[in-house]
Amino acid sequence: MAVRSIRAVAMMNLVAACVLILAPASVRASEIVTQEKRFQKLGVALDSWSEAQIRFWRRVYTEFESTDWLVHDSMNPSRIYSKHRTEADAKQGRREVKRALLALSRAPSGRVSVGHVDPQLRPLFEAMDAIEDPRAYGFAAEDRRLRIQSGRKDRVEAAFGESRPYLKRMREMFREEGVPEELVLLPFVESAFNREAKSKTGAAGIWQFMPHTAARDLRVGHSIDERFDPLKSTRAAARFLRRNHSMLGSWALAVMAYHHGPGLVRKAVKTLGTDDPVRIIRIFKDPSFKFASRNYLFEFLAMCEVHGEREHQEDAGLPPYLSLSFPKNLKIARIVEHYRLDRATLRRLNPHFREPIWKNEAEIPAHYPVRIAGITLEEFRKLQYP
């Protein structure tokens, strides 16, 4: 009896948390007026459903830290059931939510109504918008529907700081390539602007280029990997996005294709007979079109709003530098010594040079440009090559 009582209290605390977390979002939802032209030039016409998805990701970016773990509905992400301090607690919370939803789905009268709901389950009933059809609770309890998401507020704040020296030039590059400059914010979604980001699948850098995708525009090797250079990789990303746009005819679809490749997006357009990204996201079915793919565009649009609402000061850029090359292969130590350069600054300016170069195990190829600061072109010319 004592065990059942403890479990009941735990369940009551859990479902009460649903209302506490959902309340702010529902208040904002009633106050926000859909701005039809907000993302029009990207080819996105938002409806109330897509607005709700964007609001969820805004909250992930601005309200919840990486130490916050949310249990939510994967089909309706803004329906957050509970918040936890560890992933293990969130997994336990997910099991408790599942049990509560299944309990509601077994309404004895065949209809879930406020008068017949167990008081301990009433907060969850209200969080589900008081749906009377018990099947809705059964569907919401499915394993594919109950999902755990960590917050990203602290990661986003760090990304804003990391991006400051680069964004001005990145925007210029996108304009030069004929790509909407809003798309320079994709690295905030891809990698939290982590210049050293590496994925288990082999993607690298702020743009998370795979080696085979990067090879068209970037040098990818053991000692020099231009995927790790925010500027070189940004030029390549702009061209990749422009190619996606040429194939798909919409910047929103180009963004979706950045995540999952143009093949799947073309398949969705052909299958559904529409190029409306919101419609595709909502109804397209494919084994590989899972939560990450369905939410990628909404994550990006939420980031556009979060970044745009900040009084964000972009730095003037990296320290002034020269881009110079040498007529023969050279090791980095020889260049540093000969021109009396600051090694840390040189490394910051050349993040695409990997450890074999910095450890003097590999040479910089002849005629390959090196960014150098702390010396004028006139001073450089006066000195002989090392």
N, C-alpha and C positions, 0 to 999 in steps of 0.2 A: 504493500500500500504506500509506504514511504517512497519507494522507487518511482511508482506511477505519479505520485505527487510532485516529485522533483522534476520528472520528465515533462509534466504538464506545465509547470512554471517555466521551464526552459522553452517550451513551445510557445507559451504566451509571450515571453520576452522576444522571441524570434519574430513572430508575426507582428508584434507591436512595432518592431524596427522597420517593417515594410512601410508603414504609414509615415514614420519619422523621416525616412529617406525620400519617399515619393512626394511628400507634401510640397517642398520647394519647387520641384519641377512642374507640378500641376498648377501652382500659383503662377509661375512664369508663363506656362503655356497659355493661360487665359489672358495674359497681358501682351503677348507678342503678336503683332500683326504681320502676317506673311508678306514678305517683300518680294513680289513677283520678279522684279528685275535685278535682284541681288546677284545672281550668278548667271544671268541670261547670256552674257557673251561667251560663257563657257559651255552653253548648250544645256543648261539645267533649268527646268521649270519645277519648282518645289510645290508639294502639296502638304497637307497636314501630317501625313504619315512620314514623309521624308524630313519635315521640320522636326518631328519628334526624335528621329534618329540623330540628327545634327545636335539637338539639345543634349542628348545623352553623351555624345563625345565631347561637347563643350564642358560638361560637368566632370568627365574623366580628366580633361586637361586642366581645369581650373579649381575644382573642389577637392579632389581626392589625391592623396600622395601615393607614392609607389608602395608604401606600407599599408595601404587600405585595399582590402580585397572585397569585391562586390559580387553578390549572387544576383543574377538578373536573367530576364527572358531573352533568349537569342533572337527571337522573331520580333519582339517589341522591347528593344534594349532599354528604353526609358523606364520600363517597369523593373525597378531595383527592389529586390526583396529584403536584402540584409547587407550589412557591412561588417567586416571582420578585420582583426589586426594581423592575422597570419593566413597563409594559404591553407594550412591544415585546418584551421578553424572554419575557413570558408567552405572547405569540402564537407565538413560536418554540418555546417549551416545549410548547404545544398541538400544534404540528405533529409534534414528536418523540414525544409520547404517542400520537398517532394512528398513526404508523408502527409503534410498538412493539405497540400493540393489534392492528393488522392482521397483524403478524408472528405473534403468538400465535394469531390466528384461522385461520392456514394450517397448522395442526398436520398433519403428514404422515400420521399414523395415524388422523386423524379424531377424535382425542380428545386434549385438552390434559392432560398428566400431568406431575407433578413430575420424573419420570425422563427425560422427553424435552424438557423446556423448556431453551432456551438459558440458561446461567447468567446472562448479562447481562439476560435478561428475567424471571428468577425473582422478583425483588422485585415487579414489576408483577403477575405471576401470583398471588402471595400477597396483594397489595393487593386483587385482584379476588376474594378468598376462595377461590382455587384452584378456580374453576369449570372443569369438565372439558369442557363443551360449547363448541366453538370459536366457535359462532354468537354467544355472549354477548360475546366480544371484538370481533367484527365490529359488533354493535349498539352497543357502548360507544364504538367509534371513529367513529360517525356524527357529522357536523358539528353536528347539533342537540343531541347529547349532551355534547360537549366544550365547556365554558363557562369563561369567565374572570370572576372576582369579586374586587374589591378589598376590603381590610379596612376596618373602620369604628371601630376602638377609639378613636382620637383624636377622631373626630367625635362619638362617643357621649359621651366625657368632656366635650367642649365643650358638648354639648346639655344635660347634667346641670347645668352651671353656668348656662346661659342660661335654663333652666326654673325655677330656684329662686324668683324673685320671683313667679311666676305659678301654680305648681301647686296651692297651697293653695286659692286662689280658684277655680281651674278644677275642682277636685274638688267644691267646694261647688256650683258651677253644674250639674255633672252630676247630683249628688244632687237638686237642685231640679227638674231636668228628668226625673227618674226613669230615668236611664241609669247603668249600672254605672260606678263611678268609675275602674276599671282602664282604661277606654277613653280616658282623658285622655292615655295614653301613646302614642296613635297618631301625634302629631306627631314623636315620636322616629324613627318609621319613615318618615313622609311627607317630612320636611324637616330632620331632625336639629335640630329646634327653632330653625331659622334664621328669625327674624322677617322678614327681607327676601328670603326664598327666592322665586324666580320660575322657572317651567319654560318650556321652549320652546313648550309648548302653551297657555300663558297662565294656568296655575295659579299662585296666589300665597299668601304667608303661611305660618305654621306648619302650618295645616291643608290647604294646597294646594287651595283652592277655585278652581274654574273660574268665570269671570264669570257664566255663566247659572245655575249651581247656587247661587252665593252670593246672587244677586239676590232670592231669596225672603225672606231674613232680614237681608241686609246692604246697606249703601250702597256701590256700586261706581262710582267715577268717576275723572276725571283728577286732581282736587285732593283728594278725600276717598275713600279706598278702605279700608273697614273690614276687608277680608281681612287687612290687615297689623297689625291690633290683636289681640294674643293673647287678650284677654278677650272682646271683641265676637265674634270669630270662633269662640271656644270655645262660646259660647251657641248660635250658629248650627250648629256641628258637632253639639252634643248633640241639637238638634232634628232635624237631618238623620239622625243615627243612629237616633233614636227612630222616625222615619218608616220607615226601612229595616226596623226590627224589627217594626213594625206590618204591613208587607207580607210579611215573610219568616218571622216567628215565632221567630227565634233571633238572639241577639246575635252569635254567630260568623258567621252568614250576613250580618248587618248590617255587620260589619267587612269581609267579602269584598266586599259591595256598595259600601262606601265607596270601594274602589279601582277597581272596574270597573263600578259601576252596578247597580241591582237587576234590570234586564232580563236580563242574562246569568245572574245567580244564579237567577232564576225559571226561566229556560230549562233550566238544569242540573237543578234540582229536578224539573221536569216530565219531562225526558228520561229521568232515571234513576229517578224514582219514589221518591226519598229526600231527606230534609233533613239527612242526616249530612254535615257539612262535610268530614270526612276522606275519606269515600268519594267525594264529589264531586270533591275535589282530585285524588284518585288515579286516577279512571277517566273523568271527563268529558272529552270531546274536542270542541274547537271551535277554528277558526282564530284567534280572538281571545283564547282562554284559554291564554296562553303562560306562560313561566317566572315572570314578575313576578306575574301573577294567581294562579298555583298556589301561590306561596310567600308571598304577602302575609300570610295568617293566621298562618303559622308564624313569619315575621319578627316579627309583633306579639307572639305568645305568648312567643317567646324574649326580647323586650324586657321583657315583664312579669316574667320570671324574673330577668333581669339587674338591673333596677331594684329589684326586691323584695329581692334579696340584698345590696344595698349598705346601709350605714348612712348613708342619704341624708338630710341635714338640709335641709328646705325653709325658706326665709326666711319671715318674717312676711308678706311681700308687698311691693307697691310702696310708695313713700313716701306718707304720708297726703295725701289730696288732696280738693278739692271739685270737684263736677261742676256747672258753672254755664253759663248761656246768656245771650245778650245780645239786646235787642229789635231790633237792626239788623245788617246785614252789617258785618263788621269785618275788617281785616287784622291778622295776628298781631303785627306790630311795634307796632301801636297798643296792643294788650292788654299786651304785655311792658313797654312804656314807662309806660303809665298806672298799672299795678299793681306796677311794679318787680319783675318776676318773673325767675327764672333761666331763660334760654332753653333751656339744655341739659336741665334737669329737665322743662320744659314739653314739649320734643320727645320725651323718653323716655316721658312719660305719654300722649302723643297720637301714636303711630306711624302711625295711619291718616291723619293729615294728610300729604299728599305734597309734593314739592318746590315746586309752584306756590304753595302756602300759605307755606312757609318762606322762599321768595324774594320774598314779597309781590306775587306776580303774580296771586294769586286771593284772594278774601275768604272768611272763614268765614260760612256762611249764618246769617241771623237765627234765633234760638231753637235753634241746633244746640249740643249740650252740649260744653263744653271742660273738660278736667281741669286744675285749677290747684292748685299746691302753694306753700307759703311765705306764705300769707295766710289769716287766719281768716275765717269767715263774717261775723263782726261787723265786721272791718276792711273787708271787701268792701262791706258795706251802707253804711258811712260814706262811701265814695267814690262819686262820681257815675259813671255809665257813661261810657266814653271817647267 
